[in-house]
C-alpha cells in the first residue's frame, strides 16, 4: 500500500474508508487452475488466523498483471502472508487492516519487527498506518530503520499530525532526489516539523523528586 493511499485513507471518514476496504477482492480471471488452487490455500490459511485475505489476492493479481510465473506469484503471496502475521502480532492487541498492511510493507523494506512493537507502545490509541507508511518511505530512501523510527516516534509523541508526518516524508523524498544525504534531509525536515509543535511538557516538581542531600 502506497504512502499516498495511506494518507488519503487517514483523511477519509471511518465510514467511507470501511466501505472501500469492505469490497470483496477477486482473483484475476486469467489465473490458471494451478495458480488459483495455490492462492486459495494461502487465503484459507490467512482466513483461519484472522489475517486480511484481500491483501493476498491483491498481491496475486499484481503478479498476474506483471506476467510473473505462477511459482513467483505463489511465493510472493506466501511471503506476504508471513509478513502480515508478524505485523499483526507486533501491532497487537487490535490492529486495523490498514495498520497490518503498513506493518507488512515496513517489514518488506527491512524494518526489524521489534520496531513495530515499540511504535505501537508509543502510540497505543491511534492508528499507526500512516506513521508506518512514513517509516517505510524513509527506510526505502536509505535511512537506517532505527534512526527513521526514532524520528517518527519522537514526532508522534510531540503531537505531530498525519498531515505533518506525510509532508515530512514527501520533503525528504524530494531532498534525496535533489542529491541530499538521507540523514541530513531527515534532520532538517524533522527540526522544521518539531519547531511547529508544542514544547515538551516540563517535568513536574512533584514527580520523581531528586533525593535530598543529608
N, C-alpha and C positions, 0 to 999 in steps of 0.2 A: 504494500500500500504506500503510495507516494506521500511525501510530506504535505504537498498542496491539498491532496484529498483529505488527509487527517485534519488540516487546518479548516477546510470547508465544513467537515463534519462537526468540528468543535464550535463553529459559528451557528450551525443549524439548531433548530429546536429539537428537543429529545424526541418528540413525536415524529417529526419529519425524518430524522436520522434513523429511527427504528423502522420506519416504513421502507426506507431504501435497503437496510440490512435484512429486512424480513423477506425480500424476494427470494424465490427458490432458484438455486443455481442448477443448471443442467449441463451435462457433458455434451460437447460438440457432437453433432450427428455424424460427422465424418470419422469418428473414432471407430477402429475395428473392434471385433468381438474380444480379442485377447486384451487389448488396452482397457476396454470397458470393464472386464472382469477384474483386472489388476487394480484399477482405480476404485471400483466398488469395494474391494477388500479393504483398501485403506480408509475409505469413507465409513464403512461399517465399524472398523476398529476405532476411528475417531469418535463416531457417534456413541459408542459404548462407554467412553470415558468422558463424554461431555465436551468434546472439542468442536469448534466451528467447522463443520464439514464443508460448507460452501467455499471456504478458502482453498481446500484441496482440489475441488472441482475447477475453481478458477485457475489454479496452478496448472492443472492438466490441460485446460483449454488454451492457456498461454503457450504451452509446449506444442500443442497441435497447430496453433497459428504460426509458430516459428518453424514448422515442419521438422521438429525433433523426432528422433526414433522413439518407438514405443518404450524401449528399455530406459532411455534417458528421461522420458516423461514419468515413468513409473518410479524411477529412482528419485527424481526431484519431488514428486508428491510424497513419497515415503520420508524423505529428509525433512520436508516441511512439517509433516505430521509430528516428527520428533521435536522439532523446534517449537511448535505450538504447545506441546505438552510441557516442555521445560519452561517456556514463558508463562504458561498458566500457573504452574507450580510456584515459580518465583514471584509472581504478582498476586498470590493468594492474599485474602481469602475469596474475594468475589470479583475477579477482573472481568471487564466487558469484552465483547468480541473484538472491538477496536484496539483495546489495550493488548490483548493476546496477539493480534496480528502485528501490532507495532513492536511488541517484545520479540516476536519471531524474526522480524526484519532486523532488529538490533543484533540478535544472535548471529544472523547470517553475515553481517559485516565484521564480526569478530568481537563484539562486546561480550565480556565474560558474564555468565549467568548471575553470579552474586551481585553484580551492579544493579540488575533489575530489582532484586530484593531490597537493596539499600535505597533505591529511589522510591519504592513503594513505602518503605518505613518513613521516608522524609515527607511523603505526600499521601497519607493513607486515605483521605476522604475526598479527593478529587481525581478526575480521570488523568491517567498518565499517558494516554495515547499520543497527544501532541508532543509533550516533553520527550518521549521515547523516539518519536519521529525526528525531532531536532537532534537528539543524541546520535541517531543513525546517520543523519546527514553530515554531522560534524566528523564522525569517525570515517565515513566514506571519503571525506575531503582530506584525510591524512592526520587528523588529530588523534593522539593516544586516547584510548577509551576511558581510562581513569581521569585524565585531565578534562576531557569533554564532559564526563558525567559529573565531576565535582563542580564545574562551572554551571551546568544546567541546574543541579541541585541547589547550589548557593542562590541562584536567581529565584528558584521556586520558593525557597524558604523566606526570601525577602519580599515575596508577593508579586513577582513578575507574572503578567498575564500571558495567555496563549498567543495573543497578537504580538507582544514584545518578544517572546521566545521565537516565534516564526520569523519576525523581522531580523532577529539576531542571526538565525541560520541563513537567511537569504543574503544578508550583508556579508557574512563570512564566505559564502559561496562566491559572491561577486569579487571579493578581495582576492581570494585564492586564484580565481580565473584571471585576475589582473596581475598576478605574479607575486602576491604577498605570501610569506610563510604562513602556514595554517595557524600555528600557535600565536604568532604576532597579530594576525587578524582576529582571532578569538579574544585575545587580551584586550585589544582596542574596543571591539564591539561590546564585550561584556562590561567593560568600565562605563561605556556610554549608557547601557541599559541600567546598570546599577545606580548611576547618578540620577536617574529619574524616579527611583524607588524610595519609599520612606526609610529613614535611618533605622538601623537595627536597634531593637529595644535595649536600653541600658539595664545592666544587672541591678536588681533591687538591693537596697542596703540591708533588707531583712532576709535575703536569700543567700544561703551558704556563707555566713559571715566568717571573716578571717579570724583565726584563733588569736586571742589577746595575749600579749606578752606578759609573763609573770612580773 
